[in-house]
Amino acid sequence: MNKDLVRLSEQQIRDLNAASFSNDPNIFQLDDFPNLMAQADVIALIDRVSQPASTPRVFPDGGSVELADYAELELAANREVVPEEVSVQWGLVVERVSMRSYPTHRRILKNIDDQDLDRFQETGAFPGQRLAILHESADGEWWFAVNYHYAAWIPKRAVALGNRDEINSWFHKQPRLTVTGAQVRTNFNPEEARTSEVVLDMGISLPLLSAADVGHNVHGQNPYASHIVSLPIRGDSGNLEFEPTLIGRAQDVTPGKLEYRPSLVLQQAFKFLGERYGWGHDYNGRDCTGFVGEVYKSFGILMPRNSGQQGNSDFAPTKRFATEDHAARAEALEHLNVGDLIYIPGHVMMYIGEVDGEPYVIHDVTGLSYYRSDESYYQGTLSGVSVTPLKPLQLSKEKSFIDGIYAIKTII
């Protein structure tokens, strides 16, 4: 591929992330997170996600979500016991899990025909992610916690509590192994269920160990044909422990991070091709921003969680467009780079190149609308990571995707 040059060095990526942490209110530098927080600040974070919907919602069986249901959820959020000064606890995520709007697994929908989008689903959390833990639900089964780009409710069973210094030492330990496949699993072992076939999504990194560190028998297997990593697990009392764990060398992983170059951006994106769409990492998948976030995390590049947060932030050089900027959009589309992120309301796409002058994108998308050659309007379903041409796509009968573009980011 022409121009397949390294776009940013490891140091430049660290600088990019540092600038994001300093300037973007939607991502959190947990290294600098306070040990004490004021009551009002904690409640403000809870209020960002734990609020009754402003429009009607239904349960999956079609029953309406009533005020009494929200009142029950508000009680579960347990705001009234937040102390005037909150001592922050620290933890690591030990399994792939959902972060939720309220401390509940109940699903609610915008309407009964919209079964795939659980409106209480906020985002996924993944093994090895650090958490600043701020509050506990009334039933004692959930934490309200902050990871690097989100604050929401997480089941306690997926979190191990530990000492902050110990967690930070583990988190920054080198060398590390990065997951570069869409998902990989740790090796099966019959001796330690907490480390057996653990699902690890793209971008997760874990400290590497050696046989000199752990010996030549890891849960009954010689590690010579596997990578040995230090995996966080949850002890019987919810405490943090670390356990040597094997990941076979044939799995899609790499020591360190991938070089940030265009060919590898494409390679990483296409590893998700065909994966089922999962709102907020639901369905063991991901949504449009989860998709681009995981791809870029392969290179160590971090970004806000939601498409609006990404599109409106300054975490990378950005071209912005007002509603009537048709000529500016057309000009920008003529000069796209592979991997550019194209934002329309509620959605993000990745530019992958052009065929006969037609720009193509890869994106994790639910619906598909366009005008047929006979000018009839087609509406269908994709519900997965898909490659599509950009120009024919319609947001509605009256508005195209192109006219909806409000930002294009080039991460360089």
Sequence and secondary structure as in RCSB ss.txt:
>XXXX:A:sequence
MNKDLVRLSEQQIRDLNAASFSNDPNIFQLDDFPNLMAQADVIALIDRVSQPASTPRVFPDGGSVELADYAELEL
AANREVVPEEVSVQWGLVVERVSMRSYPTHRRILKNIDDQDLDRFQETGAFPGQRLAILHESADGEWWFAVNYHY
AAWIPKRAVALGNRDEINSWFHKQPRLTVTGAQVRTNFNPEEARTSEVVLDMGISLPLLSAADVGHNVHGQNPYA
SHIVSLPIRGDSGNLEFEPTLIGRAQDVTPGKLEYRPSLVLQQAFKFLGERYGWGHDYNGRDCTGFVGEVYKSFG
ILMPRNSGQQGNSDFAPTKRFATEDHAARAEALEHLNVGDLIYIPGHVMMYIGEVDGEPYVIHDVTGLSYYRSDE
SYYQGTLSGVSVTPLKPLQLSKEKSFIDGIYAIKTII
>XXXX:A:secstr
 TT    B HHHHHHHHHHHHHH TTS  GGG  SEEEHHHHHHHHHHH    SS  B TTS B  HHHHHHHHH
HHTGGG  SEEE EEEEE S EEEESSS     BSSTT TT  TTEEEEE TT EEEEEEE TTSSEEEEEETTE
EEEEEGGGEEEE HHHHHHHHH SSEEEE SSEEE    SS GGGTT EEETT EEEEE HHHH S BTTB GGG
EEEEEEEEE TTSBEEEEEEEEETTSSEEES   B HHHHHHHHHTTTT BB GGGGGGSB HHHHHHHHHHTTT
    SSHHHHHHS SS EEE  TT HHHHHHHHTT  TT EEEETTEEEEEEEEETTEEEEEEEEEEEEEE TTS
 EEEEEEEEEEEEESTT BSSSS BHHHH  EEE   
